[in-house]
């Protein structure tokens, strides 16, 4: 029922890294459902730094963090391009009010997002950069069903909040294959990733 309520207002669009086809970025008057692209919830700090909070893939929707109680801060940007379903925020809110199944689905999505934030916080405090990087790459692969990403060392360093040189060293230890800015994520990443239960 929730999917049927949304279907008439959905439109497939192509999204590009750090924006959409218009180059203007993800617009706040729409809700986006990633199909094979990768999005990030970012928090802009007072010094201009963008802190990465969470990944959004095909199981989630970009823009729903505003429906948390209380609403989560941050904006959404595209980390890896692809396709997404776009829905006007006005249409979504109308369906949200009158569709209990949609309300429960959104509550479930918010619960998953909060668990993700909790896991990331614990990982950032407790684990080495090598484990944090492995976990992030595995999460990105899981969120998109992709094994290849176009991230530079500088971009990964910004996402993880560390120096570029530290990322370069961690990637060398993980023996990540690097070809024309495309990261191949082998299964061996799992052996380097943290395995603690939270």
Steps between C-alpha positions, in 0.01 A plus 500: 500500500780747579668442164169522315424833668826651380523352149282755310724792606839337443728604214831335409789743462874475448710640783863602481771525759436801726180583314227393254456553127453876547820522703313676780527219753220309668212742543318524831155504337544135396547163665747269322504120498845384380502208258873455438650831614663570836402797717634648822343696783746779579510753781660834418715626787555866591848492345360380166599133542240244387479214750375171353225347716348207309474322165174464309452229238219309332343397833455859617380839376676835485317771690320280753735598785283810531218271620689373803373614840670733559612564139863411429723785381692486177463510124520226238757481220583239237829314550467267199274567203233275357121501496237586758124540526393857571175601671373851583509560873142633496371175345701291745363688801141453379550126471687486830206649692241258362701177462577314828718248316717783370528647849622165636746465211644845573526421871691182412731695270570754775576219747752349256658840449537557874659155542739583218599825669556314827717235334703765319558694821619189685723399208654849474583501872625144534650375173807577294480695174560178308191341654295818461594527134422132439163533668413813302590340165301188588200714599528694174510176300201364692300821452542497122574136408812637325862390536659801330497863609669816376641653818832678534718472809403859584128421484532193721710698746232769518226242555695329779629823652871418469805610301535389138836339578336282763245373246775428247686293760185314608409416141851368438465269801164379369648440153207679339518491121513853357446559129401841362338604830289183512510311827447124478366366829607136540342265752823507697387837634275309737800348674635848570166647605383510860281205595374612840130468574329817615 
